[in-house]
Amino acid sequence: MSVLLDRVVVTIERHRMLARGQHAGVAVSGGADSVCLLHLLAALAPEWDLRLTVLHLDHGLRGEESRGDAEFVRSLAEALGLPIEMGTAVLAQAPGNREQAARAARLQFFQEAMARLAIDRVAVGHTRSDQAETVLFRFLRGAGTAGLAAIRPVTPGGIVRPLIEIGREEVRRFLGERGLAWREDSSNASLRYARNRIRHGLLPQLRAEWNPAIEQTLAHMADWALAEEAWWEAEIGRLSAGRLVEQEGRILLSAAALADLPLAAARRLVRRAMELAKGGLAGIGFEHVTAVMRLAARTSGTGGFAAAGVRVRRSFGWLCFTAVTANPPGISGYRLPAEVPGVVVLPASAGSISLELIENRDPHVCVYNKAVDCLDWQCLSGPLEVRNWRPGDLFQPVGSAAEKKLKALFQEARIPVWERPAWPVLTDGGSIVWTRRFGPAARVAAGRATPAVLEVCEIGNRDQNG
């Protein structure tokens, strides 16, 4: 059909956008880019055995103009003999950024159409010009390599962009030479939108005064960045597997392990930890990664901060990442009755504590079995209760001459600050007789001659199971 189609085929094959025999949705707004895309794919369809369905979403933002777009696209689909799937979105009252809301609505429309109509891919009309504008926009906002990769030719969700290596002027020349009509979106001329100011002001100035090929240069930058991001994605997955620990809603990272990495890899690992904790990268920038790096570089002490939806804390050489919106694991206090025999289930999937009364017929059980702690049943008066540690709690471990604050024991044992609030203790009439890691209190510890023993065993406890 044309040299342009040949170039689009090269792009499709290079990025494996479409396969022969597939069902492709074509997103058509009525603008020049999407109309060009539709005509090119319609020309390619017989040779590739493609089934095409036109997809059009009316955002309802431009009144009669939007309705005119919808009718234009419907007529175009009919003229080409293609089925069409149309949808509407009500964005006039959408809170926040309207452009983001429109993108989210389109993505949802595409996903629903793919599921309902068994569509394999959805082709959209982003061009090299759109790519250049996006790269420049993100650069001005301080994006790193991931941001400069800009518009992906293929997304994990099945969105493909066959025109990503074609300039906007080439599209219009193609349509003009063939007398093919399209619709102009009046909002594209409004300078209230940052992208339009880049398109109509900044890029033309850069083209005239600095680099006549600025569009190609920016698009090449995106291509370079995309390839590097693909490599880093595999590499950071390998690094994360040995260094990031997921634990009860937390992401843990050793400051020492971070220090052993080259700066580029260390920054990437921190970024991945923040992404896992938050569930995404929105709002996380260079300054946040740098703040974590400074925290990790401290030679001692604790500290932390909360920003961009992530809380970061340091304790005993570990960094802990949690989502700010989530309740910090284990912070809420708990008090649970402890029946004997019985099992006390700790909150937040933190394991269980098993209590069992046995006759001490085999003293080796209490002396040598590190999997259980043994209390002298005759020294207990009840009622028994399992609760979380509280500031000021006192405890006398076996072998200690006096009571100590549990906080001091935490320090000696290097228990990170984020594990302490939910730390379980067993009380007898209000007095602590057992606690995780430190075992029974000295006054109630069972000995070889203890006739009746209360066995305390933690099930699923990370401290015992490593």
N, C-alpha and C positions, 0 to 999 in steps of 0.2 A: 504493500500500500504506500509506503513512504520510508525515507531514511529514518524519520522519527520513530516509526514503528520498529524498525530494526534495532534502534538504540534501546527502546523500551524492552524488547525481547532480551537483549543482552543483560539489562538490569534485572529482569525477572529471573533469568537463569543464574546470574551471578549470586543472587541472594536467595535462590530457591523459593521464590514467592508463590508460584503456582506450579501445579503439576498437571499433566495432560489428563483429561477426563474429570477434573474436579468441578464442583459447583461453587462459583464465585459470586459474592454479592458485590455490587459496584455502588459506592456511596456517591450520589449525585445531588448536589445542592442547586444546580442550575448555572453556577458560575463557569467561567471559561475552563479552568483546570479540570473540574470534574466532568464537564461535557467532553473535553478532549479525551480524557481517560476512557470514558464510555465508548466513544467512537473507535478508539484504538483497540480496546478489548473485544469489541464486537467484530472488528476485522480479524482479530487473532483467533476468535472462538472456533470457527470451522476447522482450522488447521490443528488446533490443540484439543479439539473435542471438549470445549468448555461450555458449561451451562451457566448462563448469566441471569442474575436477578437484580433489578435496579432497586436501591434503597434510598428513601428520601425522608428526612425528619424535618417537620415544620416547627421551628422554635417559638413561633408566635410572638416575635419581638418587633416585627416591622409591619404589622397590620396587613393592609391590602397588598403590599409589596411581597410579603411572605406567601400569601395565598396565590399571587401571580407566579411565584417561583414553583410552587407545588403543581400548578396546572401546566406550566411549561415542561417540567420533568415528566409528568404523566403523559403528555402528548409526545415527548421525545421517546419514551419507552414504547409507546404504541407504534410509533413510526418505525422503530427498529424491531418490532415484533418480540419485545422482551417483557416478561412479567415484572410487576412492580409491587413493592411493599412500602406502604406509607405510614408514617407515625406523626404524632404531635407531642409537643412538650410545652408545659406552662412555666415559663421562666421569668415572666414580667415581675413576679413578686419574690423571686428566689433571693435569699439573703447572700451577702458576701459578693465575691467576684463573679460577675455574670458570665464572663468568658469561660471561667473554670466550670461553672454550672452547665453551660452549653456543651462543653467537651464531655462532661460526665453523662449528660443526657444522651449524647450521640453514642457514646460507648455502650451504655445500657441498651439502647435501641439496637445496635449492631449485635450485641451478645444474645439478646432475645431472638432476633431474626435468625442468627446462626443456629440456635438451639431448635427453634420451631420449624425451620425450613431445611435443616440439614445442610447448611452452607459451610463449606470448608474454609474459605478465606473471605475477608472483606477488603476490597481494594479502595483506597481513598486517594484523593488527588493532590497530595502535597508535592510541591516541586522543589527543584534546587534553590529557587528564589526563597521559598518558605524556609528551607534549611538554613540559608545564609542569614536570614533575618533572625531566626531562632538562636543561632550560634552567637551573633552579635548581641542580642538581647540578654542572653545568659551570661556572656562575658562581662557585660556592663554591670550585671548584678553580682559578679564575683564567683561564678560557678567554677568548679574544678573540672578535671578531665571527664568525669561522668556527665556533667551538665553540658559540656562542649560537644559530646557525642550527639546531643540534640535529638532530632527526629530520627527514630530508628526505622530503617527500611522494612524490617519485619519485627512484629512484637510477639511476645509469648501468647497473647490472646488471639492471634490469627489475623491481625490487621497488617496489610501489605501496602507498599507505596511505589507502584511501578514508575511514577514520574519523578522520583527523587533525584534523578540525574539530568533532568530536563529543565531549562530555564523558563520563566514565565513568558518572556517575549517570544520564545520558540513556540509555545502553546498557542498564543494569539495569532502568530503568523500561520501556523498550521490551520487553524479554524478559518482565518480570513481568506486564505488561498482557496479554500473549498466552499466558501459561502455558508459556513455552519454558524448558526446563531447561538448565543448564550445570554445569560442574564447578569446584570451588574448589581452587586450588593452595595447600596448607598452607604452603609456603615463603613465600608472599606476606605472611604475618603475622609472620615472623621478623625481629626487629630487628637481627640480625647483619649484614644487608645494608644498605648506605648508602641505597639507593633506598627501602627500606621505612621507614627512619627519617625520610626526607623526606616520604614519603607519609602516614605515620600520626602524625608528630609536628610537623615544621617547617611544612609547608603548612597544616595545620589551625590552627596558632597564628598564622601570617601572615594567614590568612583571617579569623580572629576578632578579631585585635588591630590589623591594619594595612589590609587591603584585601579586602573581601568578594569581589571579582572577580579575585583574584590569579591564578587559573588562566588566565583569558582574557588578563590582562595579560602573563603570561609567554609564552603562546602567540603573542600579537601581536608580542612582542619577537622571537621566533623567525622570524616571518613577515618582519618588517623586516630582520633580519639575513640571511635567505636571499636576499632581493631584492638587498641590497647585495653579498653574496658573488657573486651571479651577475654583477653589473656589474663587480666587481673582477676576477673570473676573466678576463673579456675584456680588461680594461684591463691587467692584469699580463702577459697574454700579449703584448700590443703592446709594453709596456715591456721585457719580457725579450728580445724579438727583436733589439733594438738594443743591449742592454747585457750580457746573459749570454753567455759564450763557453764552449762545451763542447769540452774538449781532453784527449784521452787519459785519460779517467776523472776529469777535474777539471772544476769549474765555476769560471770566472774572472769577476770583476766589478771594474771600475775604481772606485777610491775616489772619484775626481773625478766620475765619472758619477753615483755615489750621492749625492754632496753637492749636485748640481744639482737633485735631486728634492725635492718637499715631503715632510715627515717621514712622512706616512701612506703615500705611494707607496714611499719608501725602505725602510720596514719591510717592506712587502709583497714588495719585490724581494729583500731579504735572506732572507725566509722561503721564497720560491720557490727561491732558490739552495740553501738548506739542504735543501729537499725533494728537489730534483733530485740532489744529491750523495748523500743518504742513501737515496733511494728511497721516502720517505714522511715524514710529519710527526709520527709518534708520539714523544712525549717532548720535542718542541721547543716551548719556551714563551717568554714575554715576556722573561725574563732572558737567554735565549740570543741572541735578536735584538738586545737592547740591548747585549750584549757585543760583537757584531759591529759595531754602529754606533759604539761607542767606539773599536774597533780602526781602523775606517775614518776616524775623525775625527782621528787622529794626523797631525801635520804632516810627520813623517818617520820613518824607521826601520822595523824589522821587528817581528814578534811573532806571537802566535797562541795558540790554546787548542783543547782537544778536549772536547766535551760533547754529550750526547744523541745519540751515534753519528755526530757530524760533526766533522771536523778543519778548522779555519779558520786560514789563515796569511796574513800580509801581507808583500809585498816590492815595492819600487819602485812604490808607488801602486796595486798590484793586490791583490785579495783572492782567495785560492784556497780552494775548498771541496772536500773529499774525504770519503768514508765512512771512519769509524774502522776498521770491520771489514775493509775492503779493504787489500791491500798497497799502500802509497803507490807510484804509478807510477814505475818506473825506479829504485827504491831498491836493488834487488838488483844486485850487481856482475856484470859480464860480461867475458869475454875470448874473442874470436873470431878464428881464423886468417884472414888476408887473402890469397887467391890472386890472381895477376895472369896473365891477365885474370880477372875474377870479380866477383861481387856479394855483399856481406856484408849479410845481413838482420839488422837490429837487433831486440832484444827488444821485447815489448809494443807491437807494431805501430807502432814509432817510425820507420819508413822503412827505406831501404837505402842502402848506399854502393857505388857502382860504381867499379871500378879497371880502367883500360885503358892499355896501353902503345902509344904511337904515335911515328912519326918526326916530328920537328918541321920539316916542310916549309913550314908556313905559320905564321910567328911571331905573326900576328894572333890565332891561336887562344888562345895563352897570355896575350897581353898585354891583349886586349880582351874576351874571353869571360868574363863574370862568373858564368856558370852552372857553370863547372868551375874547379878549382884545379890548377895544373901543378907537378909536382915533377921535379927532375933525377934521372933514373933512375940515372945513373952515381954519384950521391952516396949511393945506398942500398945497404946490404949485406945486409939481411934478418936474421932472418925478419920479415915484416910481420904486424902484429896490430892489430885494432880492439878497443878496450876503453873502459870508461867513465872519466870523470875521477875522480881521487882527490885528496884534500887533500894539498898539498905539491907537486903537479905543476908543473914549470917549462916555460916555452915562450918562444921568442924570435920574435915576429912579424916579418914583413918591415917594414923601416923602423925597427926598434927597435935601440938600441945594445947592449942586454944582455937576458939572460933575465929573465922576470917570472913570478911565480906566476900560474897560470891564475885563481886566485881573485880576484887584483887586476884581471885583464882582465874577469872577470865583473862586477865592481863598476863598472868604467869603462863597460862596454857595457850596464849595467843589466839583467843577466840575472837573472830571479827565482830565488829559492833553490830552488823546487820543480823547475826545469828542470835544475839543475846535476848532480845525482847521476847521471843517465843520459847526460850530455853525451859524445858520442863523440870519441875521439882515435885517430889512427893512429900506431903506434909502429914504429920500425925498430931491432931489436935492443934494445928497451927504451926508446929515446929518442923523444920525441914529435916527429914530422915534419909533422903536419897535425892541425888540429882544426876542428870546426864554427865557422863565422862568421869565425874569425881566419885561416883558410887555411893555406898551407904555412909551415914554419919557415924563417927567413932563410937558414940554411946549405944548405938543399936546394931552394930556390925555383928554378924553371926560368926561364931568360932567353931572349932572342931567338936566341942562338947554341947553345942546348942541343940536342944532336942527338937524344936519346931522352927522351921525356917520359912521366911517369906522370900520367895524368889522373884526378883524384878528383872524383866528382860525387855529390851527395846526391839521392836520389829520394824524393819524398814527405816531405821535411823541412819542418816548419812554419816554420822560420826563413827558408828560402829562398822558400817559397810564400806567406808572409804569413799 
